[in-house]
Amino acid sequence: MVSGAIALAFLPLVLTFIIRYRYYFVLFYRAVLVRIWYDCKTGLTREERAFQYVLTHATPGDPESIMETFDLWCSSVEFISNIGPKKGKIMDRILSENSPLTVLELGSHCGYSTVRIARALPLGARLYSVEMDAKNAAIAEKVIRLAGFDDDMVELIVSPSDEVIPKLRSEYGLERLDFVFMDHWKKCYRNDLQALEGSGLLGKGSVVLADNILFPGAPKFLKHIRKSGLYEWKIHRATLEYSKGIRDGMAELVYLGIK
């Protein structure tokens, strides 16, 4: 009787906890448990499964069809942390306003955001997309080419970001970066931003857009941009891609130049 009374006493707390964090439980189920199940069932990686779906359902040479098919798969089949359509529209607007000619993407993953950026760039622009995972890079390469973008417009670099950034000037001939999109490991955001600052590739007016700065979060990155005085910046608040109820956001930075 006593143990039953104790259980009843804790029941409201348990229910409150479940209700409060229900969206995180759903995310854990979709991002972890479903992934493990399909990994065992198919013998393919999640990224390979996503590409197979895109390959059989999207229209080759049509970036919009590629993205829409990815969005459908990520929202109804398995969760993948792409920028997604809602935050993607914010990036579309920023790209339209700035018309960057030289773009760096840190974190190609499956190539979704690479395609999204490339199809919004002006004629003559070039996108350098960096992915450290060779298997994911192979998928991204296929997706990028399926969308119709060749090596002249999109160059995929398979290497860790902290190894690529110091070589952008010497090995890739870059003089300035007009736009940088960060969507790789969040723990790398601050160090990579500081490396870009030290490289001299950020010029006055260069734009940096960093995804998922609230969830999973990049507190050291946010602390740096607040204290550095090198940027005008703001946070575009949104929800986590392909999810409900989980707050997230992107940081938009405009480089002011060295003080």
N, C-alpha and C positions, 0 to 999 in steps of 0.2 A: 504493500500500500504506500509506504513511504517513497519507494523508488518511482512508483507511478505518479505520485504527487509532484515529485521533483521534475519528472519528464514533462508533465503538463505545465509546470511553471516555466520551463525553458522553451516550450513550443512556440509561444508568440515571438520570442527572440529569433528562433530558427526560421520561422516563416518570414519575419521582417528582413532577415539577412538574405534569404532566397529571393524575395521580391526585389530588394534593393539592387542585388547584383545579378539579376536574371539575364541581362544582356551579355554579361561576361561569361556566364555559364553556357549560353548559346554559342558564343564565340569559341570557347574552349571545345565544345562538341564539334563545331564545324571545322575549326582550324587544326585540331589535334586528333580527336577520336576518329572522325570520318577519314581523315588523311591516313591514319594508321591502318584502318580497315581496307581502304582502296590500295594502299601500298602492298599489303599482304595478298589481296585478291588479284591484282593485275600484274604485279612484278614491275610496274612502271613507277617513276617518280610523279609527284603531283604536277610538276611542270610539263612532263611528257604527256600526261593525260590531258592537260589543258590544250597543248598544241594539237593533239590528235582531234580534239573537238573543233578547234578553230579551223584546222585543215579541211575537215569534212563538212563544215557548216558555213564558213565565211566565203566571200567572193574574193579571189586572188586579184591583187592590184587595186583593191578598194580599202583604204585605211579606215574609213568609217565602218565598213562591214566587219573588219578585223576587230575593232574596238567594241562594237556592239555585241559581237559573238563572245568575246572575252567577258564582257560585263554580264551577259546572260549565264555563262558557265559559272562565274565567280559568285553570282547572287543566288543561283538555284541548285548548283551541284556541289562545288567545293570552294572554300574560301582561299583566296590568294590576295596578298596585300599589295595590289596595284593602287595607283592614285584614285582610280574609279571615276565615274562620270560626273559626280557632283563637284568634287574638288578639281577634277580635270577641267571643268568649265572655267574655274577661276584661273587656272594656268593658261588656258586658251586665251582669255581676255588679256592677261599680262603679256603674253607673247605677241598678241595683236597690237597692243599699245606700244611695244618696244621694237618690234621687227628686228630681232638680233641676227647677226650674220655668223658669229662664232659662238657655239653653244657647247657646254660640257654637262653631261649627265653622269652622276655618280650613283650607280646601282641600276643596271639594265634589267635585271631579273629575267622575266619572260619576254621583254621587248614591248610591253603594252605602252608604257609611258614614252618609250623611244619613238614608237609610231605616232603617238599623240603629239609629241613635240615636232617631229619631222614634217608632218602634214600641215603644220601651222607656220612653218618658216618661209621667209621670202626667197625668191629665186637667187641662187648663188650662195646661199647660206650653207654652213657645214656643221654637223653635229658629231661630237666625239662622245661615245657612250662607253662607260667603264663598268665592267663586271668581273669580280674576282673568282666566282665559281665557274669552272670550265663547262660543267654540264648545263648550267643555266644559260651560259653564254651561247652554247650551241643551239639551244632552243630559241634564244633571242635573235640570233643570226637568221634562223629560218623564218621567224615571224616578220622580221624587218624586211627581208627579201620578198616574202609572200605579199607584203603590203605594197611592194613596188619601189622600194628605195634601194639604190645601189651604193657602192663603196664611195662614189664621188660625193654623195650627200651625207651618208651615215657611216662612220668608221667605228667599229666595235673593238675595244681594247680589253683583252682578257688579262687582268692583273689587279692586285690590290690598289685601292685609291692612293694610299700613302706612298706607293712606289711610282705611280703614274704622274701625279701632280708635279714633282720636281723635274720631270722629263718633258713636260708639255712644250716648253720653249725650245729646248735643245734638240729633241728628237722629233717633235711634231710641228715645229716651226710656228707656234702660236705667239702672237704679240699681245693679244688682249682677248679676254672673255667677255662677251656682252651679256650672256645669261648662263647661270649655273643652276641645275636642278639636283637637289640632294635627296635621295631616297634609298640610301644603303643602310649600313649599320648605324644606329642612332648614336652609339658611343663614339663613332668616328667623326661626327658632325663638327665638333669644336676644333679638333686637331686639323681636320682637312680644311676648314675655313681659314684657320691661322696659316696653314701652308699656302693657301691661295693668296692670302694677303702678303706673305713674304715673297711669293714668286714674282710679284709685280704684274701679274696678268689681270688683276682687277683694276679697272680704270674708273674715273669719275662717271657715275651713272650706270655702272655694271649692276645687274640685278641677280640676286641669289634667292632661290625659292626652296625652302626646306619643308618636307612633308613629315607628318606624324610627330610634331614637336610637343604635343600634349599627350598622346597615347601612341606607342609606349612611352614617348617623352624623350626630350633631350635637354635636361636642366643645365648642364655645363655649357652647352651651345647658347642657350638663352641668356645665361649669366654673362657670357662673353660679349654678346652683341649689346647688352644693356650697358656694360661698363666700358667698352672700347671707344665709344664715341665716333666710330668710323662709318656708321650707317644711319640712314633714316629707315625705320622698320615698323611693321605692323603685323598683327596676327589675323589671319582669315579663319574664323572659327567655323567648324563644321562637325559632322559626325564621322566616325571611322568608316572607311569604304566598305560597302556591301554589308553594313550592320546598322542596327538601330540602337539608340540610347547610349552609345559610347561616345563621349565628347572627344573631339580631336581638332586639329588645326594645322595650318601651314604658316610659316614665317616668311614674309616677303621683305627682303633687305635691298636697299639701294645704296651702293658704295659712294661715300662722299669724298674719298681720297685721303691721303695721309695728312694728319693734323700738323 
